[in-house]
Amino acid sequence: MTYSGVVKVGGPADVHELTDLMISKVAVGPMNNNSYLLRCRATGEQLLIDAADEPETLLRMIGDDSIASVVTTHRHGDHWQALAEVVRSTGARTYAGRYDAEGIPVPTDVPVEDGDTIRVGRVELTARHLVGHTPGSIALVYDDPHGHPHVFTGDCLFPGGPGRTTGPADFTSLMDGLEAKLFGSLADETWIYPGHGNDSTLGAERPHLAEWRERGW
C-alpha cells in the first residue's frame, strides 16, 4: 500500500519503503506522539526515533530483531515516556542533542552535535541542531541516494509552521535554524516526518516562511 503518514493512536504503523531504508511510523500516547522505526534493508539493523509512550506498542513494532539505538529528538517529557523500558528491554544505545541530554532522565550514551552522523546499518543520518523549541533539539536528515531527502523534525517543524516557542528570541532562533539548515539546503521534495500529526514536504511549507515570520509563531 502507498505510504500516507496518517496514523492514529491504537492503529497500525504506516510503512514507508525506500530502496535502502524502511520507515515505520506509529502514533502513541495521550498527546498523539509519532515514533519512527528505521530499518536498514541491507543489514536489518534498526533505530528508533523517540520512544515517546506505550512501550508495549513500540516493542511489538520493533520485534525480535530488537534495535541498536534510540534517538530522542528533544527533552520534552512526551517524547521519552517509554525510553527507560525500551532501553531496558533492548540494550539500545541512546542518542540526544548535547544541550538537551541533561533534561532526559535516561542517560544519553552519545551526546549529539550539529552535523554529527548517526548510523543505522549502512544508512547515515545527519543531525541538525535547532535552537528555539528547546536548547538542544535535533532533526535527523536522511539524504536518500536513490531519491529525495527525508527529515525527522521532532517538534521543530510541522505542517503549517514551526514548533512552539516561548518568546520572540526563541522563535527567531528556531526560524533562523530551520531556514539555514533545512529549507536552505534541502530540496522541495524533502519529506518531513514531525513529532506529532501528519507528514508534509519542504516544498509544501516553503511558500509560508514569510507568513510564519510575520505572525511570530
C-alpha positions as CSV (number, residue, x, y, z in Angstrom):
1,M,0.0,0.0,0.0
2,T,1.1,3.6,-0.6
3,Y,2.5,5.3,2.4
4,S,0.4,8.2,3.6
5,G,1.9,9.1,7.0
6,V,-1.5,9.2,8.6
7,V,-1.6,7.2,11.8
8,K,-3.7,7.2,14.9
9,V,-3.2,6.0,18.5
10,G,-4.2,2.4,18.7
11,G,-4.0,1.9,15.0
12,P,-1.3,0.1,12.9
13,A,2.0,1.6,11.8
14,D,2.3,3.0,8.4
15,V,5.4,1.9,6.5
16,H,7.4,4.0,4.0
17,E,9.5,1.6,1.9
18,L,12.6,3.2,0.4
19,T,15.4,1.5,-1.5
20,D,17.8,1.2,1.4
21,L,15.6,2.0,4.4
22,M,12.2,1.1,5.8
23,I,10.5,3.7,7.9
24,S,7.6,2.6,10.2
25,K,5.5,5.4,11.8
26,V,3.2,4.8,14.7
27,A,1.2,7.1,17.0
28,V,1.3,6.6,20.7
29,G,0.2,8.2,24.0
30,P,-2.3,10.9,25.1
31,M,-0.5,13.6,23.1
32,N,-0.6,11.6,19.8
33,N,3.2,11.4,19.5
34,N,4.8,9.9,16.5
35,S,7.6,7.3,16.9
36,Y,9.6,6.1,13.9
37,L,11.4,2.8,13.5
38,L,14.1,2.8,10.8
39,R,15.4,-0.4,9.4
40,C,18.4,-0.8,7.2
41,R,17.3,-3.1,4.4
42,A,20.9,-4.4,3.8
43,T,21.7,-5.3,7.3
44,G,18.5,-5.5,9.2
45,E,19.8,-3.1,11.9
46,Q,17.1,-0.9,13.5
47,L,17.0,2.5,15.1
48,L,14.0,4.1,16.9
49,I,13.3,7.8,16.9
50,D,11.5,9.0,20.0
51,A,10.4,6.3,22.4
52,A,7.5,8.5,23.2
53,D,5.0,6.4,25.0
54,E,3.3,2.9,25.1
55,P,6.5,0.8,25.4
56,E,4.5,-2.3,24.6
57,T,3.4,-0.8,21.3
58,L,6.9,0.2,20.4
59,L,8.5,-3.1,21.4
60,R,5.9,-5.0,19.4
61,M,6.8,-2.9,16.4
62,I,10.5,-3.4,17.0
63,G,10.0,-7.2,17.1
64,D,12.5,-9.9,17.7
65,D,15.3,-8.2,15.8
66,S,15.5,-5.5,18.5
67,I,17.1,-2.1,18.0
68,A,20.7,-1.0,18.1
69,S,20.0,2.6,19.1
70,V,17.3,5.1,20.0
71,V,17.4,8.8,19.3
72,T,15.4,11.3,21.4
73,T,14.8,14.4,19.4
74,H,14.4,16.7,22.4
75,R,13.9,16.9,26.2
76,H,10.1,17.3,26.5
77,G,8.6,14.5,28.5
78,D,6.1,13.4,26.0
79,H,9.0,12.2,23.8
80,W,10.6,9.9,26.3
81,Q,7.9,8.3,28.4
82,A,8.8,4.8,27.0
83,L,12.6,5.3,26.8
84,A,13.6,3.6,30.0
85,E,11.6,0.5,29.3
86,V,12.7,0.3,25.7
87,V,16.3,0.7,26.6
88,R,16.0,-1.9,29.4
89,S,14.3,-4.4,27.0
90,T,16.7,-3.9,24.1
91,G,20.0,-2.6,25.5
92,A,20.0,0.1,22.8
93,R,22.5,2.9,22.7
94,T,20.9,6.3,23.5
95,Y,21.4,9.5,21.5
96,A,20.2,13.0,22.2
97,G,21.2,16.6,21.4
98,R,24.1,17.6,23.7
99,Y,22.2,20.6,25.1
100,D,19.0,18.6,25.9
101,A,20.6,15.5,27.4
102,E,20.5,16.7,30.9
103,G,16.7,17.1,30.7
104,I,16.2,13.5,29.7
105,P,16.1,11.1,32.8
106,V,17.6,8.2,30.9
107,P,21.3,8.7,30.5
108,T,22.4,9.7,27.0
109,D,25.3,7.4,25.7
110,V,26.1,9.6,22.7
111,P,25.5,13.4,23.0
112,V,24.9,14.7,19.5
113,E,26.2,17.9,18.0
114,D,25.2,19.7,14.8
115,G,26.5,17.8,11.7
116,D,27.1,14.5,13.6
117,T,26.4,11.3,11.7
118,I,24.2,8.6,13.3
119,R,24.2,5.3,11.5
120,V,21.6,2.5,11.2
121,G,23.3,-0.3,9.4
122,R,24.7,1.1,6.2
123,V,22.4,4.2,6.3
124,E,23.6,7.5,7.5
125,L,21.6,10.2,9.2
126,T,22.9,13.7,9.7
127,A,21.9,15.6,12.9
128,R,20.9,19.3,12.7
129,H,20.9,21.2,15.9
130,L,17.9,23.6,16.1
131,V,17.6,26.0,19.0
132,G,14.2,27.5,20.0
133,H,11.7,24.8,20.8
134,T,14.3,23.5,23.3
135,P,18.0,24.4,23.6
136,G,19.2,21.1,22.2
137,S,16.5,19.8,19.7
138,I,17.9,17.8,16.8
139,A,16.4,17.0,13.4
140,L,17.7,14.0,11.5
141,V,18.3,14.1,7.8
142,Y,18.5,11.1,5.6
143,D,19.8,12.1,2.1
144,D,18.5,9.2,0.1
145,P,21.0,8.4,-2.7
146,H,18.1,6.9,-4.7
147,G,15.6,9.7,-4.3
148,H,14.8,12.8,-2.3
149,P,15.9,13.6,1.3
150,H,13.8,12.7,4.3
151,V,13.9,14.7,7.6
152,F,12.7,13.8,11.1
153,T,12.0,17.1,12.7
154,G,10.8,16.3,16.2
155,D,8.7,19.3,17.4
156,C,10.7,21.9,15.4
157,L,8.7,21.8,12.2
158,F,5.1,20.7,11.4
159,P,2.7,21.2,8.5
160,G,1.7,24.8,9.0
161,G,4.6,26.2,10.9
162,P,7.5,25.8,13.4
163,G,7.2,24.2,16.8
164,R,6.1,26.1,19.9
165,T,8.4,28.7,21.3
166,T,8.1,30.8,24.5
167,G,9.3,34.2,23.3
168,P,10.4,36.2,20.3
169,A,14.1,35.3,20.7
170,D,13.4,31.6,20.7
171,F,11.0,32.0,17.7
172,T,13.6,33.9,15.7
173,S,16.3,31.3,16.6
174,L,14.2,28.4,15.5
175,M,13.1,30.1,12.3
176,D,16.7,31.0,11.5
177,G,17.8,27.4,12.1
178,L,15.0,26.0,10.0
179,E,15.7,28.3,7.1
180,A,19.5,27.8,7.2
181,K,19.8,24.1,8.0
182,L,16.6,22.6,6.3
183,F,14.9,24.9,3.9
184,G,18.2,26.5,2.8
185,S,20.0,23.2,2.0
186,L,17.3,20.6,1.1
187,A,15.1,20.3,-1.9
188,D,11.3,20.9,-2.1
189,E,10.7,17.2,-2.4
190,T,12.2,16.6,1.1
191,W,9.7,14.6,3.1
192,I,9.0,15.9,6.7
193,Y,8.3,13.4,9.5
194,P,7.2,15.5,12.5
195,G,6.8,14.6,16.2
196,H,3.0,14.8,16.1
197,G,0.5,14.6,13.3
198,N,0.7,14.2,9.6
199,D,3.7,14.5,7.3
200,S,4.5,17.2,4.8
201,T,7.2,18.3,2.4
202,L,9.6,21.3,2.5
203,G,8.0,22.4,-0.8
204,A,4.5,22.5,0.7
205,E,5.7,24.6,3.6
206,R,8.3,26.8,1.9
207,P,5.8,29.4,0.5
208,H,4.7,30.2,4.0
209,L,8.0,31.1,5.6
210,A,7.4,34.8,5.4
211,E,3.9,34.4,6.7
212,W,5.2,32.5,9.8
213,R,7.8,35.2,10.4
214,E,5.1,37.9,10.2
215,R,2.7,36.1,12.6
216,G,5.5,35.3,15.1
217,W,4.6,31.7,15.7
